[in-house]
């Protein structure tokens, strides 16, 4: 939907005084009302389907998240770390009588979302995720961040008020990570090594451990220095961006604090459609590459 069409829809919606069709003033509002209700119902169905799918997997395969269910732990290593440290900061603020702005509240989903960006950056730093595939990986969170909730700056402002330094923050998060439940599945080479989940090649493809004793192949050894680096980048505001489509139809990330962020050239739905199409192209190409030739298909029968 173009920016102009979006404005037209919003203008029409503003004239509809209620969501109930028997109160709406005209036929146009009735159609818009039922469209909005249909979108809401479909969204709820999709959400419940995803929740039930994960719940069934956990209940029947790995109810205590010790083995296969750790697949759902992607980006939770640093995510849990920053979530725990943020909660300590909130407690400290309460004890000291410091007001906590709503914008500084970072609950589980926001923390994991930020950590998705950090995991992507570590994969990039290792040369495992580059170019368009790296941008697509990061774009999921940057798309949602158009509506806020995944910027680190508001939390940093609170930490600054509490007198917490960048070094204290990084060490505090890593102290939590050292007690992460994924440790022990891989044999780490040193006391400074940690266990995490990273991406290789394209979004959704997990790196595999080279450790033959690894309980799960998608848990890999990482150095704490790598984790400290991305936490430092977060502190410096390098991940506080939003996704947009420029005039040439290319995906770009705009710094939240820049003037450009106040005049985005695309709607959220347009960015979402771009990401969906790009991901489909990646998987469709790989499916074609992996599909056996007719001769090979006969051989496999």
Secondary structure as UniProt FT lines:
FT   HELIX           3..15
FT   TURN            21..23
FT   HELIX           27..60
FT   TURN            63..64
FT   HELIX           68..73
FT   TURN            74..75
FT   HELIX           76..95
FT   TURN            96..97
FT   HELIX           102..104
FT   HELIX           108..125
FT   TURN            126..127
FT   HELIX           131..144
FT   HELIX           145..147
FT   HELIX           153..161
FT   TURN            162..163
FT   HELIX           166..177
FT   TURN            178..179
FT   TURN            181..184
FT   TURN            191..192
FT   STRAND          193..196
FT   TURN            203..204
FT   TURN            212..213
FT   TURN            217..218
FT   STRAND          220..223
FT   HELIX           224..235
FT   TURN            236..239
FT   STRAND          241..245
FT   TURN            247..248
FT   STRAND          251..255
FT   TURN            256..257
FT   HELIX           259..262
FT   HELIX           268..290
FT   HELIX           294..300
//
